[in-house]
């Protein structure tokens, strides 16, 4: 089978715009379903639509009967382009299409010949209509299916009340501009509205209440400095697709982002373009900034009036010191919210198709850290963990793993208990190292792991990846 040609050097990027067609002429040439589809696409724009076709299909006839378009039942003529701003050509014959395109270009009319990229001045994006707002996704006509797939993903992420909220913002825009001449204050106000009281009231269908809330917000914005806030946001294990929708929305509205080394750069790239991103450098063994310094920085930035996102790998409250930061913020009288993230144990288990709990095999899940102060092994009740009959997830355990396994074996856990270490869970460079409890430390050391590593230990770990382990082997340990 022949391979597709290699891509050429990057071409100039097309310039995306939204074209106002209200009251403007739009011409569709062709009589088939493609022509009817373009007419339907143009209907919401307010354009004056004419279709020209010698033999119009049933779909075009229905549109004409409904009064949405003017249908000319004849062949195309150059004068059909008089007063036209935009033209679609949806005909089977290539020569006929070329004639119409040439005449449109001669008259300066934007033209698109369906299915013929070289005869197009513009491409039609996949579109999502949200009330008065529109979202358009284009691939320059190269991969329309991918554009439609992305539209579906975006549609799932758009709040149900987006259209109503967009109309609300449009009504208030001139009032806000007049009341707040300062551009930065206006931006901050509009950043707050989608997550504020106004949006919540609109979801309940109370337009008057939302107007009252907006009026109060506007009065306060002009009279007093903006009050800052902090969001402790879980960035998940690394894969941007595992970021929650709320985390994505919060990150996109941040003025300042304080992030750890464990945060994948692709996740950080989802922040607003003009947000200040500060590397606070927390990673096992390499702390560029102390926890006390991070706490002080959080307070200082929020007191300047900024919306600060503290972006943490995994979940803020699972070995992320989120509790310490939240307590420091409370003591400083700073408003804070917590946006949970997918922790590494859940992500690793999902990738391995490993049930962390399993009826009759693993009746609990225990999350522990193997990294204590100064790199020492923290105190744990090893006997309780060894007898817990569940799955044990060991975070930050690559360096102290020999002592962890020795403590568990000494406490009574079987030497041949299934175990697996996962480095860089969910990332493209993820590596997996299955072994027994007695062997896992040597296996990890021999592999020379450097990325964040999670170790899962327990009977259910035998089910990792294929689920092919005989049932009697699991039951031996479960007993």
N, C-alpha and C positions, 0 to 999 in steps of 0.2 A: 504493500500500500504506500503510495507516494506521500512524503511528508509535506506539510504546508510550508510555504516560503518563509524565510526568516524575516522578522520585522525590520523595516527600514529605519533610518535615523528618525528621531522624534520630529513630527511635523508641528507646525504652528497650532496652538490651541485655539479652538473657536471661542468667540466671545458670547457668553450667555446673556440674553436680555429677555424681558417680558414686554411684549408688544401690545399696545393699546389699540384694539380694533373697533372700539365703539363707534358705530355709524360709518365705518369704513367698508369699502367694497372688498369682498373675498370671492374668488372664482374657483370652482372645482370642475375640472374637465374629466369626463369619464362617466360611465353608466353602471358600473358593477358595485360589488359590496365594498371595495376599497374606497371608491368615491363616496358612497353613503357614509362610511365610517369617518371620513374627513369632514363631511358636512356635520355629522353629530358632534365631532370634536370642536367645530367652530361655533356651534349654536350658543353656548354659554357666554361667548365673548362679546356679544352685542354687534357683531359684524353683519353687514347686509350681504347675504350669501346668495350667489347664483351658481347653478349647476348647468353644464352644457353636455348633452349626450344625444347621439343619434338614436340609440336604442337604450333608454333608461331602464334599469332593473326595478323590481318591485319595491326594494327598500327606498330608492330615490323617489319613486312615485308616492310612497306613504309619507315621506318627509314633506313633499310638495303639497300633498292633500292636507296635511296638518298645518300648513302655513308657515313652516319654519324656513323654507327656502323658495327661491324662484327657479323653476325648472324650464330650461330652453331645450326643446326636443328637436335638435338638429346638430349638424357638425360644427365644430369650433370655427369661429371667425376672429380675425385680429381685433376687431372693434369690441369683442367681449371683454377685453382687458382695459377698456376705457374706465377711468376712475377706480381701478382696482389696486389695493395695497398689497395683497398676498394671494398667491395662486398655488393650488395643488393640481398636479397632473397625474391621473390614475387611469391610464389606458394601456392596453396590451401591446400595441404596436410601437416598437422603439423609435421608428422614424417619425411617427405622428407625435410622440412625446417630445422628440428633439425639436420639431417645428414649433410647438407651443412654448417650450422653454426658451428658444431663441427669440421669439417675439416678446415674451415677458421680460427677458433681460434687456432687449432693445428699448423697452419702455420704462426700465427701472423698477419693475415689479418683482418683489421677492417671490421666488418660485421653488417648489419642491416636486420632483418627479418621483412618485412612490416606487421604491425598489431599484432606483437608478442613482446611486450616490454621486456620480460625476455630473449629473444634471440637476443637482440640488444646491441652492444658495443657503439653505438651512436644513437642519434635521429636526424632527419632531420628538421631543423628549417623552419619557414616561411621566405622567402627571398625577399628582394627588391633590384633590381639591379639599380645602379645609375652610369652609365658610368663605369669607372674602379673601383668604390667603391661598396661595398655590405653592406646591413643591414640585420642581421639575428635575428629572434625572436624565442625563444624556450620555451616550457613548459614541457620539459622532456617527451614528448609524451602523457602527461595527458590530455591536452585540445588543440588540434590542431586548433579548430575553433576559440578559443580566440587569438591564435597567429596570425591567418590570419586576424582577426578583427583589432588587433593592427598594423599589417603591413599596412592595409588600412588607418588607422589614420595617421601613419607616412608618408605614400606616399602623403597624402594631405598636410602635413606640409613641405615636401621637395621642395625647389625652383625648377622651371622648368629647370634652367640652371645648376643644381647641377652636372650632369655628365660632362659637358664641363668644369666647374670650377675644378672638381676633377682631370681631365686630365691635366689641366693647372698647378695645384699645383704639380702634379707628375713630370712634366717637369722641374719645377723650384726648386724642393727640394734639389738636390745636390748643386746647385748654392747658395742657401740660407745657407745651412750648411757650405759651404766653406767660405762664406762672413761673417757669424755671428757665431763664435765659442761658444758664450755665449748662453746657452740653454734657459734662460729666455727671452732674446731678440728675439730668434727664435720663441718661443711660442707666444709672443705678436704680432710679425709680422703676423704669420699665423692666429691669432685671428682676425686681422684687415682686412685681404684680403676678406673674404666672404661678408663683408658689404662695401668694399672699391671701389675705382675707377675701379680696375681690373674686378671685377664681373659685374659692370654696363656696361663696354665696351664689355665684352664677351657676354652679353645678346644681344647686337646689332650685334654680329657676327664678330667683329673686333679683330681677334686674334693678329695681329701685334701691334695694339694699346694697347692691354692688356699687351703684352710683354714689350712695352716701359714704361707703367705705373709701372710695377713690377720692372723693372730695376731702375727707378727713386726712387721708394720706398726703394729698397735695398740699393742704394747708400746713401740715407738719413738716413736709419736706422743705418748704420755703422758709419756715421759722426757725428750724433747729438743724444742727449738723446731723448727718446720717449716722445712725447707730450701726456699728459693725456686728458681725456674727461669725461663728465658726461652725464648720461642718466636718465632723470626723467621718471620713469616707473610706470604706473598704474597697480596694482596687482589685480584689480577687487574686487568684494565684498567678496571673500574668496574661493569659489569653484575653484580648479585649472583648471577645464575644461572651465571656463569662461575667462581664461588668453588668450590674443591674441597671435597669432603665432610670431609676431614681439617682443612682450614682452618676450616670452619664449626664442627666439634666443638671445636677448640682455642680459637677465639674465644669460644665459649659458656661456657668454663670459666676464663676469665682473671679475675684479680683487678684487674689494671691493664692498660690498652691505651694504648700510645703510637702515635699515628697521624700520617700526613702529610696535607698538603692534597690530594694526589691521590687519597686514599681516598674513594670515594663515600659520602655519608651513609647510604645504604640498607644498605651493607655494615657500617658502624659500628653501625647499629641492631640488628644481629644479636648484638651482645655481650650478656653477662648484664646484667640491669637494674641490679644494684648494683655493677657494675664501674666503677672510676674511669677515665675516658677523658681523656687528656691530649694536647692538640694541640701537637706539636713543630714544626709549621709549615714543614717543608722543602718549598720549591717554587722552581723556577728564578727567580732574581732577587729572591726575597722569603724570606729565611731568618730565621724568628723565633728559632731556636735553633741554635747551632753544632753541628757533628758531635761535637766533644769534649764539649759540654754534654749531648748526647743520650746519649753513651756513659756519662757519669758518672751520669745519671739512671737508666739501665738497671741499672747496678751497684747504686746506692743502693736502688732499689725491690726488686730481687731479694734483697738482703741483709736486707730487712725480713721476708722469708719469703713474699713474694707470687709468684704465677704471673704473669709479665709477658709480654704479647704485644706485640711490635714489629710493627705492621701497616703494610705497605708496598705502595704501588701496584705492579701488575705482579708481577714475581718479585724476591725479595730480592737475588738474585745477578746480575741483569741491570740494570746501572746504578742499583742501589738502595742501594749502599754497605753491603750486607749483609756483605760480607767484612770491612770495617773494623770493623763492630760485633761480628761474631763474634770477631775477633782481640782486641778490647778485653775482651770477656767471658772469653776463654780466659786472658788475662793476669791477670784478676781472680779466676780460679779458679771461674768461674760456669758452671753446667750450662746448655747451650743446645741447642735442636733447630731444624731448618730445615724449614718447610713450603712447598714451591714453589707458585708461582702462574703463571697464564697471562700471558705477557708481551705487550705491546702489538702487536708485530709479528705474532704468531700470531693475535691477536684481530682485528686489522684485515684480515689476509689472509682469514680465514674469512668475515668480513662481505662482503668484496669478491669472494668465491669465486675468489681469486687463488692459484694454486699457487706458493709461494715457491721450490720447486725443481720442475723439469719436465724429463723426460728429453729430451736433445738440445738443450735451450734454456738451462736454468739448472742448473748442476751443483754449486752451493754457495750458502750463505747467510751473509752477513756482517753482524753487528750492530755499529754504531759509535755513539758519542755525538758530537754536534757542539757540546757545551757543556763548555768547560774552565774552568780557574780564572779568576776575574774576567770571565767571559763571553767569553773568548777562544776561538778555534778550537783544539782540541787537536791535537797532532802526530799525523798518520796517514801511512801509506805510500800516498799517493794513486795512485801508478803501479800498485802491486800491486792496489789495489782496482779501478782502471779496467780492468785486464786479467784480472780474476778469473773472468769468464764466469759470474757468478751474480747473485743478487739482493742488493741493498744496502739495509739497513734503517737509517735515520738517526734516532736518538732525540734529542729536545730540540734540534731543528734549526731552528725557526722564525726565530730571530733571526740565526743565522749562515749561513742557507741560501745567500745570494748567494756567500759565500766557499767553501762546500762545493761548489757547482756549478761555480764558476770553477776550483777546484783539480782537480776530476775532468775537466773539459774540457781543461784544460792538460795533464793526465796522459795524455790520449789517448782518453777516453770520447766516444762520438758525441754531438753536440749534440741530435740528434733521438731519443736513447734515451728510452723511455717512463718516466714518473715519475708518482707520485700522492702527494699529501699528505692525511693523514687527521687531522682534529681531533676530540678526544674520542671515540676509537674505542670502540665498543660501547655508548655512552651515548645517551639519547634525542636529545641535541643534536648527534650526530655529523655532521660535514661532510666532503665529499670534493672534492679539487681535482686532476683529472687534467691533465697537461701533458707537455711534453718536458723533458729535462734543462735545456736552455737557457732555458725559459720558466717553470719551476716556481717559482723564487724570486719573480719578479714576480707570478705568480698568487697565491701565498700572501700576499704583502705587500698586494695589492689587496683581498684578502678580509678583512683585518684580524683574523686569527686571534688568540685570546687563550688558549684552552684548550691542554692538552698536545697536541702535534702530532708525528706520526710521518711520515716521508717514505720511500717505497719506490721504488727505482730499479733498472731492469734490463729485459731482454728479456721476461721472464715477466709483467711488469706490464701488458703489452699485453693480457693475458688477463683483466684485472680486470673484475668485474661480469658481463659477458655472454659473454666468450670468443669474441667475434665477429671479432677481428682476423685478417686473412688470414695463413695460415701462412708465406707467402713473406716477409712483412714481419718476422716474428720471425727467420726463418732468415738474413736479411740481416745483422742485428745479431749473431746467434749465430756466424756465420762469422767 
